[in-house]
């Protein structure tokens, strides 16, 4: 017997308690037979006004990981998704993601698959072919993030040409950024020297804007949560294509 609604896969999703985008985003992309079960990493919605404040936010998210894994494992998920992108790259390169995966599996106590942005985004970029080399990033972070993003891009084989940090003033307010502001940010980082635009920050409402931007830029614009969910589906041999979220979910 399998779960009545999750007869293909039951995803456990770990995301910060302040995040209001991941849950509806993933539910909108879930094919029939796949369900998402959210476990919240408790953090306060404290103001962010500096690089130091943003570093402290990442520390708090990281400290909340294990308790969140404990909660979600009680529904016996088939696979786990980390619905937070900064934690996967904070510290430079791919080693932070490797450490997080080991922590998740150790805490889960079972051999379970894990999907993180650090693996999903390079896979998503490579799905568009070998011509994707030079990228730009839009994120809600403070400038302290740029070094971490640069190291991640270099280790995964891409050149980070430009970064637009929106410097949101609280975790919850990341989800309050308007579509017009996101379109403007995309235009600011774009150029003839850019092969693809990537968005970091799981609570930034970029999914539909990214799909729309691909039509007027004629290049990949990849929202991190779209890439992460796409990769989780493909890791679990679920090939369904979902319209409305850009070329990645529609064609790869």
Buried (B, 14 or more C-beta within 10 A) or exposed (E): EEBEEBEBBBBBBBBBBBBBBBBEBBEEBBEEBBBBBBBBBEBEEEEBEEBEBBBBBBEBBBEBBBBBBEBBBEEEBBBBBBBBBBBBBBBBBBEBBBEBBEBBBEBBEEEBBBBBBBBBBBBBBBBBEEEBEBBBBBBBBBEBBBEBBBBBBEBBEBEBBBBBBBBBBBBBBBBEBEEEEBBEBBBEBBEEEBBBBBBBBBBBBBBBBBBBBBEEBEBBBBBBBBBBBBBBBBBBEBEBEBEEBBBBBEEB
